[in-house]
Amino acid sequence: MYLCNCNGLTVTDVVKACAGGLNKAGEVFACYKVEECCGKCVPEIEECLLNSKKK
């Protein structure tokens, strides 16, 4: 499932970034060498990061 339609980032991409120790949406964007566009995905990315850390 896509979390960021603008950049094509998926839940799997965010989970992988979390496993690499990233904690913020901006870090995820930088990891994949993309930039935040509309910003609608930021809350969902950060929620996904938090949920991935709990597992």
C-alpha positions in Angstrom: 0.0 0.0 0.0 1.3 3.5 -0.9 1.8 6.0 1.9 3.2 8.7 -0.2 1.6 8.9 -3.6 3.7 11.9 -4.7 6.9 9.9 -4.3 5.6 6.3 -4.6 6.7 5.3 -1.0 5.0 2.2 0.3 4.4 0.9 3.8 7.3 -1.6 3.1 9.6 1.3 2.3 8.8 3.0 5.6 9.2 -0.2 7.6 12.6 -0.8 6.0 13.6 2.8 6.9 12.4 2.2 10.5 14.6 -0.9 10.7 17.5 1.3 9.7 16.9 3.5 12.7 15.0 6.4 11.1 12.4 8.2 13.3 10.9 11.1 11.3 9.2 11.4 7.9 11.9 13.8 6.7 14.5 11.2 7.4 12.5 8.7 5.3 12.3 11.1 2.4 16.0 11.7 2.6 16.7 8.0 2.8 14.9 7.5 -0.5 16.4 10.7 -2.0 12.9 12.3 -2.5 11.4 15.5 -1.1 8.1 16.1 0.7 5.6 17.4 -1.8 2.1 17.9 -0.6 2.7 16.8 3.0 -0.5 14.7 3.3 1.5 11.6 4.0 3.6 12.9 6.8 1.2 11.9 9.6 0.7 8.5 8.2 4.5 7.9 7.7 5.2 9.0 11.3 2.4 6.7 12.6 3.9 3.8 10.6 7.3 4.5 12.0 5.9 4.5 15.5 4.0 1.3 14.9 7.1 -0.4 13.4 9.1 0.5 16.5 6.5 -1.2 18.8 6.9 -4.6 17.0 
